[in-house]
Amino acid sequence: MVATPLILILSVLVFVPIRYPYPTQMRALRTPTLLLGIPWAVLGFALLLLPDPSRWLVVLFCYYPLYYLLLTIYLAWQRRLAERSTHAT
């Protein structure tokens, strides 16, 4: 019920002209991004091992993808503002 629409949405987003940040290659916010990714990876591994994880752990596991989405939008917005100021001069 959820997987098919999610796959379709993500398939369409492949063609959206936005650059995604690579945590190891970005200068701004590299440290917080990497530091937030470590507990996310540990939590994901724990969720794989737990036979019946509680719902709050599953919801907590969504913090990093949400952060990454907001970071992508923020950096794209900053890039667009910089391009506009360059074109305006």
Secondary structure as the mmCIF struct_conf table of DSSP 4:
data_model
#
loop_
_struct_conf.conf_type_id
_struct_conf.id
_struct_conf.beg_label_comp_id
_struct_conf.beg_label_asym_id
_struct_conf.beg_label_seq_id
_struct_conf.end_label_comp_id
_struct_conf.end_label_asym_id
_struct_conf.end_label_seq_id
HELX_RH_AL_P HELX_RH_AL_P1 ALA A 3 LEU A 13
TURN_TY1_P TURN_TY1_P1 VAL A 14 PHE A 15
BEND BEND1 VAL A 16 VAL A 16
HELX_LH_PP_P HELX_LH_PP_P1 ARG A 19 PRO A 21
TURN_TY1_P TURN_TY1_P2 PRO A 23 GLN A 25
BEND BEND2 ARG A 27 ARG A 27
TURN_TY1_P TURN_TY1_P3 ALA A 28 LEU A 29
HELX_RH_AL_P HELX_RH_AL_P2 ARG A 30 LEU A 49
BEND BEND3 PRO A 51 ASP A 52
HELX_RH_AL_P HELX_RH_AL_P3 ARG A 55 LEU A 60
TURN_TY1_P TURN_TY1_P4 PHE A 61 CYS A 62
HELX_RH_AL_P HELX_RH_AL_P4 TYR A 63 ALA A 88
#
